[in-house]
Amino acid sequence: MYRNADLFQSDDGVVAAVARYELSARVFMAARAQYQSEAYTADPSHQAPSRRRAAEFEDSCYQVAVHAQDSTVGRVGVVLEAIAHAADRAGDYECIDIAVAYASAEGVRLLEEALAGPSWTEARKRFLVSLDFGFTQPKALARLSELSNAEVRIPNGREVLESADLRPQTAFHAKVYSFGVEQYPHLRALVVGSANLTASALTTGAEVVTTQTWKSYSIAALNDLKRAQSVLDWFKDTWENGEALAGVLDEYRQKRRALPRPPRIREERTKATRRYLASLEHHEISGDLSVQLAAAKELWIDASSVIRNRGALPGSQLNTPRGTRVFFGFASEKVPRDTTLGSIDLRIVGRTYHDRTIRFSNNGMDIINLPIPEQNGVETYQGTYLLFARDSPGGDHRGRYTLTVTDAAEVDERKASAVNSVDLVMSSGRKYGLLF
C-alpha cells in the first residue's frame, strides 16, 4: 500500500479514485486505530484467529524495554543507542520534545550525530533545559537553539537567575525524550529515565532508561498510549510556563561566569567520558572500545598467529590490535611506530612474574612480549587462546597480569560466567574479546 492516489477510467466510463497508503503512514494508523476501537466496542467478544498471532501483533504495535548502561562492565553508549532506536521506530516523526536537567555541548553533538537524517532535520524541536546550579553549559543552549526548527525554554529560569549562586527553590530533574506527529495518535516513541543531555549520561555513566515505542495502534497499544499521556501533559504545562532562552541566555552567561568557582558538569570530566570523547587525530582509539578496554577484567585473544621471533624455537611475541595497550594501563595517545610503550609484570598462571614490554610496532599493531614458553611450562602459544587477567598492582604500582594458556571452550565458559562480555574481530579474522 502506498501514499499516492491513482485515478483510472473504468469500463463503464466512471472515473474512480483509489487511495493507497503506507501501512506505517500516520493517516493510515490513525484510521486503523479508530476502526479497531469502534469494532471492539461493537463486538467485545471479537478475538484474533489465535492467541499467538494476537501476541505477535501486539508486540509489533507496542514495545517497551529497559536499558541499563554502566561502562564499568562494558555497557557503553547504551542510552544513546536506545534513543536512536526509539527515533528509528518512530519513523517519519514530526515533533521532538526533550526535557533535561543539564546539557553539555558534547551531549548535544552526540545526539545530533545519532539522530541525523531527514526526520531530525525537518522535525519541530522543543528543548526544556534548566539552569539549576549553573551546570548547563551556555554553549550547549546556544547550539540547541541553532538547530533547524528548534526552540529552547528554561523551566523556572527567572527564579534561578534571581539567586546569586543560581540555586533553584525547586530543582528541575526531569529526563524525557519524545518523538511524535501532529495528528492523533500523537506519540510514536518515549524515552524516560536518568539520562541528561550530556556525553557521560548518553555514553559512559551508570544510567537506566525505559523506551516505549508505538509502531501502530492496537487496542492494548492505545491503552498504553493513554498511560503515557501524563508525560505529554506535563511537558505542555512546563513548556508554557518556561522562559524563552533569548531572554535569559546573556544574563545566565554573566552570572555563571561571576560565580566564585565556575561550575562544571563533573560527570563530563570522568576518565571514562574523556576516553570516549578522545579525538582520533591524537589518539589511536576512542569511543566504546577505549572505555571497555580500560574497564575490562580480562582480555582473551586467539593466538593462531604468533610472531616467530626465536627462529626454530616457539615464538614469544603476539600481535594485537592497536589500542590494546589501554587494557595494560597505557595511554591511547598516538606515538611513532616502533615505540616501546612500557613494561608490565606478566606471569603464566602458577608461575612467577616477568618484566615484559609492550610496543607499538612498525606494522601498526601493539605487540606483547610474552614469557618465554619453555621456561614457564608452556610448549607453545601457537594455536591456543591466551587469556590475560588483571591482578592487583605491585608495590611500585606497576600493572600486574596473569596469563592463562587455554582453548576456545574455556573462553566460552569464562564468558558464560562473566557479568558481561564483548566479542571483537581483527581485520585478519582472528577473534579477541573482553570480560567484565
URBELPE-V225512 format. One record per run of one state. SS is the DSSP state (hx for helix, st for strand, lp for the rest). FROM is the first residue (numbers start at 0). TO is the last residue. If there is no record, write none. Layout:
# URBELPE-V225512
((SS	FROM	TO) (SS	FROM	TO))
This chain:
# URBELPE-V225512
((lp	0	3) (st	4	8) (lp	9	13) (st	14	18) (lp	19	24) (hx	25	41) (lp	42	49) (hx	50	60) (st	61	69) (hx	70	72) (lp	73	73) (st	74	74) (lp	75	76) (hx	77	89) (lp	90	93) (st	94	99) (lp	100	101) (st	102	102) (lp	103	103) (hx	104	114) (lp	115	116) (hx	117	121) (lp	122	122) (st	123	128) (lp	129	130) (hx	131	133) (lp	134	136) (hx	137	144) (lp	145	148) (st	149	153) (lp	154	155) (hx	156	160) (lp	161	174) (st	175	179) (lp	180	185) (st	186	192) (lp	193	195) (st	196	196) (lp	197	197) (hx	198	203) (lp	204	205) (st	206	213) (lp	214	217) (hx	218	240) (lp	241	241) (st	242	243) (hx	244	246) (lp	247	247) (hx	248	257) (lp	258	264) (hx	265	268) (lp	269	269) (hx	270	276) (lp	277	281) (st	282	282) (lp	283	285) (hx	286	294) (lp	295	296) (st	297	302) (lp	303	305) (st	306	306) (lp	307	315) (st	316	319) (lp	320	322) (hx	323	327) (lp	328	331) (st	332	332) (lp	333	337) (st	338	347) (lp	348	352) (st	353	359) (lp	360	364) (st	365	368) (lp	369	371) (hx	372	375) (lp	376	382) (st	383	390) (lp	391	398) (st	399	405) (lp	406	406) (hx	407	416) (lp	417	419) (st	420	424) (lp	425	429) (st	430	434) (lp	435	435))
